[in-house]
Amino acid sequence: MGRSVHISTEFAFLLSGVFIMLVAWALNLLGTIAGDQGSGHGVSDFYLWLFLMFQGLGFSTVGVIGAKRHAKRHYTDGPMGRARG
């Protein structure tokens, strides 16, 4: 019998942060390939990219710190540290 996949909250935060950063890089690449200057001076695109990168970094950081904290609890508590469900 196959083992079911369990995605923890920490792993979901880590994946979503990496996904946000990949989307930011993809949007930056598409903007570079298109070569469109847009209606403004092009400064807002940099700030949007920077905002998305920091948001992705924040999500990933929450995932890594949460996973470390959960692993520490798992090692010290034994059965109580395991995910239930």
N, C-alpha and C positions, 0 to 999 in steps of 0.2 A: 504494500500500500504506500502511495506517495506521500511525501511530507508536504504539508501546506506551507505556503510562503507567508511569513509574518513580517510586515513592514512596521517598524516602530516609528513613533513620532519623531524621534531624533533623526532617523534615517530619511524620513519624509522631508524634514527641514533641510537636511544636507542636499538632497536631490533637488529640491525646489530652488535653493540658492544657486546651485551649479546651473540649473536650467535658466534662471534669470540672467546669470552672467553670459551664458551662451547666446541667449536672445539679444542681449545688448551688443555682443560682438558681431552677431549676424546682421543686426540693423545698421551698425557702423559700416560693415563691409558692403551692404547693399547701397548705402548712401554714398560710399566712395566710388563704387562701380557706376552708379547712375550719374554722378557728377553734377547733380542738381544743387544749385545754390540756395534755393528756397526763397521765401519772402523776406527773411531777416538777414542779418549779417553772418549767420552761421554759428553764432556763439551759443544759442540755445541748444543746438544739437550736442555740443560737448557737455553741457550741464546735464542734459537728459542721460547721456551715456554714463557720466560720472555718478549720477543718482542711481541708475540701474546697477552699476557695479558695486556701489556701497550697500545697496539693498540686498543684492545677492550675497555679498560678503557677510552681511549681518545674519542672513538666514543660515548660511553655511556654518558660521561661528556658533549659533545656537545649537545646530545639529551636532557639531563636534564636541562642544562642552557638555551637552546633555548626554551624549553617548558615553563620554568619559565618566560622568557622574553616575550613570546607570551601571556601567561596568564595575565601578568601585562598590556600589551597593550589591551587585550580584555576587561579587567575590566575598563580601563580608557577611551577607545575610543568607546565602545559599538558596534554599527553595523559595524564600520570601522575595528574593530579588528577581525571580523569573517572571516573565510576562504571563498573564493568565488570560484565558479566553479562547 
